[in-house]
Amino acid sequence: MQAWFFSENAYHLLPDAKEYESIRVQLPNRYYDPKIGADLYHRFIDEWLIAEDLGLDIMVNEHHQTATNINPSAAVVMGALGRVTRKARILILGNPIANRKEPVRVAEEMAMVDVYSRGRLECGFVRGVPYELSAGNHRPTHMMERFWEAHDLIVKTWTTHDGPFNWEGKFFHARQVNIWPRPYQDPHPPIWITALSPSSAREVGARGYVAACFLTGWDGTKGIFDAYRARRAELGLPVPALDRFAYAALVYTGETDEEGYAGAKKLLWYIESNKVPPQYTSPPGYHPIPSVVASMKAGAGAGIFRLFKNPAPLDEYMERGLVFAGTPDSVYSQIKKMYDHVGGFGHLLIMGQAGYLDHDETVKGMTMFTREVYPRIKELTSVSVA
């Protein structure tokens, strides 16, 4: 199993949540101190470099107009990491291509990062979260159609080397496409796609990409991975290897369970701080009608957005497989239990920094994980799951 260290790079020094309606879109940026922000940027890069030294790979993402993530351009961060790292794979998960007006620009940026890093880029694509539609002046409808057309245009851009081509699609139009540089990896960097429902996993499975689940828990993750495998069986395609599946969770490893739980509780800032009103989580047309109906009956938001609306105690998140925390033995047992339940996966995406977890605590958590847990979970993917 391959482990990736991930931080949303939050700006956590905010007023009491009672003082604002939403942490996303409309939280005034007067609460942001650029001097503190500069320190945080450098701190986060330092932590990624430590992760590399410890033997972990690196994951980066981006969001817009939110304190939960101050990376509005993951490509910029990836360019820096491509230069200063030497051996770690660097994963972007991901480019919100359904929200982008110029997929060719994404293809250019990712090709440049791939060259900077001499072929260490893993390129993830995401539809884009609902909060950022109004902020980016995007339409919430036909998002998956836009996503796959953007994907197809990017792949064609990466793999065409004999001069300009023309693209006239339903959503995107490009008169002359002929990017410089082209990707370092041939034919292009490995592709990952976030899958948060069984329906979205089917197309990812048909294309054979890595399907990544983020805080989908026991049953959600199993349903997604099962749908991926089932779709490939329907199409008569080979059984997918375990490295086609990735799971992201909050992870903190301590010397004692108490230390592990204390670190995990600080990581929960990510969930507990995500205060967002429904007009941003559920813009009309973004969520499929069946999921909207189910959510209305449940009295909460859809999917992961329900998680942010209804924070729970740490032990509940651990029971649901959203958080792995405690001693090395405890963390290993929790990961192994999830692994067996979902039929195996080849990538663990570790959200190991968030909120008020300081630098020393972050480094200790990842150090304990890499020394005491990582060697054991690597062995999980060396044999097939029964």
N, C-alpha and C positions, 0 to 999 in steps of 0.2 A: 504494500500500500504506500502511496506517495502522499506526504503531508505538506500542506501549503499554509504559510502564516499570513493572516489577513487582518487588517484593521480598516474600519470605515473612516478613520482620521477625523474624528468628531471634534467640534469646538464645544466643550462641555461646560464652560464657565458662564452659565445662563442664570437669569433671574428665576424666582420661584415660578413653577408652571402655572400657578393660579393667575399670574400676571399677564399671560398671553394665551391666545386661543389655539394657535398652531405653531409647532416648531418648524414647519416647512412652509414655503411660499411667502408667508406674510410676516414672519418674525423680523422686526426691523434690524438692519445690520449695524445700528448704533451699539448693539450689544457686543459686536466683534471688535477686539483690540488687535490691530495689525501687528503690533510688536509681539504680543503673546502668540498670535497666529504664526509668525515667522519661526518662533521657538518650537512650536508644535510641528511645523513642516519638517524642520531639521531633526527633531526627535523621532518622528515616524520613519524617516529615511534611515537614521541610525539603527532603529529597531529592525528594519528589514535587512540591513547589512549583518546585524547580529544573528538574525534568523538564518541567513545564508551560511555564516560561519558555523552554526550549529548543525547544518545539514538539511535545513528545511528549504522548500521552494517558496516562491513569493506570489501573493495574489493582491491585485489592486482593482478598485472599482471607481465609479464616479457618480455623483449626483449633483443636483442644481438647486440653488436657492433654499438651502437647508443647513442648519447647524449640525446635523447628524453626520455630515460628510462634507469636508471642505476641499474636496478634489473635484472642481468643475470640469477638469480636463485630465482624464487618466492618461491620455497620450503624453502629456508633459511629464508626469511622474514616471511613466514607463521609459521615456527617453533618458531621464536622469538615471534610473535604475539600470537601464541597458548599458550605460557607460561605466557605472561605479561597481556593479556586480561582475563576477567572473564565471560562476559555475551554475548558479540557481536558474531554474526555469522561471520565467516571469509570465504570470497569467493575468490578463485583463478579463474581468467578468462583471460587467462587460460594457461594450459599446451599445448604447441604446439606439439601434439603427432605425427602428420604426419612427423615432422622433427626429431623426436627422434629415435635413433637407438635401445633403450632398453625400451620398454613400461613397462616391469616388474619393472624397476627402478622407473618409475613414480608411479606405484601402491604402491611400498614400501614407497616412500617419502610421498605420500598422506595419506597412512594408519598411518604413524608415526605422521603426523600433526594432524590427526583426534584424535589420542590417546592423544597427547600433550594437545589438546584443550578440551578433554573429550567430543568429539562428536559435535563440533561446526563448522566443515568444510563443505563448499559447494564447490564441485569440478567441475570446468569448463574445458572443452577441446576446443581447437581451432586448425584449420588446420595449422596456422603459416603464417606470412606475407611474401610476395615475396622477400622483401629486404634481408632476412636472409638466403635464400637458398644458395647463393654462399658463404656467410660467414661461413655457417655450412657444406659446401660441400655436399649439398643435391640435389636430382633431382627434377625439378619442375613438372614432369609428374606423373600421377596416384596418385595425392595427396589425393583425397577423398577416393580412395580405401585403401591407406595406413592408412588414418585417422580411418576409420571404423574398419579395422582389428586391429589396435592398441587399439581402444576403446574396442572391444570384448575381446581381450587378457587381458586388465586391469580389466574389470568386472569379467571375469572368475578367475583371480588371487585373487581378493578381496573376492570372494564367494566360493572358494574351500578350505575346511578345513580338508580333510582326506588324506593328504600326497601329494607328488609331482605329477604333471601332465606334460605331454609333449605337446608342441605346434609346429606344422609344418604348417605354413601358406604360403601364396604367398610372403609376405614381411618379416615376422618375424619368427624366429626359437628359441625355448627355450626348452632345454633338460629336466630340472627339475625345476618346479615352485612350491614353497611352502614358501610364504613370512612370515616373522616375523618382526614386529607385523602385525596382521590383523586389519582391521578398527574397531573403537569404535562403529560406527553406524551399525546397522544391517538392511539389508544385506550389505549396503555400503553407503558412503556419497551421498547426493543428487547430481545429475549430471546436469550441465548446458552446453550448446553448443552455441557458437556464430553463428548467421545466418545473412549473409549479402545479401542474395538474396532469392527470392521465391523458387528456386530449392533446395537450401540447407535447407530451412525450412521444406520441405516435409518429409524428413527422420527424422528430429528432432521431428516433430509432430507425426510420426508413432510410435516413441519410447517413446513419452510422457515426454520428458525432457523439462527443461526450455530453451526457445529460447531467446537469448539476442541479441539485435540490438545495434550497436554502431555508432552514428552520421549518421543514415540512413534517418533522416528527415521524413516529412509528408508522401509523397507517397511511399518512399522506405519501411518505417516501416509498413504501411498498407498492402502493397503487401506481405511482409514477414509473418505477422500475419495471413492474409487471407489464404495464402497458407498452413500454419500450420493447421488452422482450417479445411480447405477444405480436406486436406489429411486424417485427422482423420474421417471426415464424409464419405469419400470414403471407408474407411476400416471398417466402422460401429463401430468405437470406441466412447467412451463417449465424450461429448463436453468438451474441456479443460477448466479448471478453470483459472481465471485471473492470478494466481500465476505461470502459465506456461510461462508468457511473461515478458520480461524485456527490458527497454529502457535506453540507456546511452546518456547523453548530458552534455554540459558544463553548470554549474549552479552557479550563484552568486546572493545572496540576500543582498540588502542594505537597509538602512533606507529611502533613497530617490531613485528615478529612476536613478538620476545622479550617485549616489554612486554605485548602482548595475551595471550600464553600465560601469563604470570605472573599477570595478573588473572584469567584463566579458571581457573587452578589453585586460586585462593582461592575462586572461586564453587563449585568442586567440593565444598567443605565440605557443601553441601546434600545431595549424594548420599552422600558418604563418612560423614557423621555419622548417616545414617538407619539406625541399628542397632536392629532390631525383631525379636523372636522370632516364630516361625510362628503361635503361638496368637493373635497380634494381626493378622498380615497375612492369615491365611486362616481366619477363623471359619467353622464349618460352615454352608453354605447361602449364603454371600455371593457366591462366584465360580460362574459357570456350570460345570456338570459337565465339558464338553469342555475348558475352559481348565484346570481342575484336573488332569485326566488328562494333558494336554500338559505341564503344569508338573511333575507328578510324574515323568514320563519324562525331562524335562530336568534334574531334580534341583534345581529352584529355585522361587522364588515365581512368582506370576502377574503378567504384564504389567509395569507400571512397578515393582511391588514386587520383581521379580527384579533390576531395576536397582540398588535399594538394597542387596540382599543380596550382590551381586558387583561391588564397585567395580573400575574399570579405569583405565589411564593416560589422560591427556588426549587423546593422539592417537587412541585408540580411540573415544572419545566424539565427537571431531570427524569421524572417518570415518563414524560412524553417524548424523551429523546431529543430535546432541543438544547440541552446543556449537559456536558460531560465534565464532572468536577469531583475533586477529592484527592486521595493518595494516588500514586501511580497504579497500584493494583485496582483501585476503584475505577479510575478512568479507563483502564484497559478493559475491565469487565463490562462497563457501560458501552464502550465502542463495539466490543465483541458481540454483545447482545443485539445491538442495532444491526450489525453486519449480518448476523445469522438470520434475523427477522426479515430483512429485505432481500435476501438472496445474494448478498455480497456487493461490495463496491471497491473501487481501486484508488479513490482519492478522498482524503479527508481535508476539508477546508476549515482551518482553525481560526475562528474569530477570537483572537487571544488578547485583544486590547480594545477597550471602550471606556467612555466616561471617566470616572475618577481613579481608574487603575493606573498608578503612576509608572514611570519608566522602570524603576528597580523591580517592582512587582511584575510588570510585563515580562521583563527579561528572566526573572526567576521562574515564572510559569512556563515559558517556552523551553527554558533549560531543563527543568524537571521533566517535561514531556519528552524532549528529544533524547535524554539520557535513559529514562526509565520506562517510557511507554512506546516510543517509536520503534525500537528494535523488535518489539513483540508484535505490533500490528503489521509490520512489514511481512511477517511470516504468514499472515492471514491470506494474502493473495498468492502465496506460493503453492497453494493447493486449491482444488475446486471445491465449491460449496455443494454440500449434499442436497 
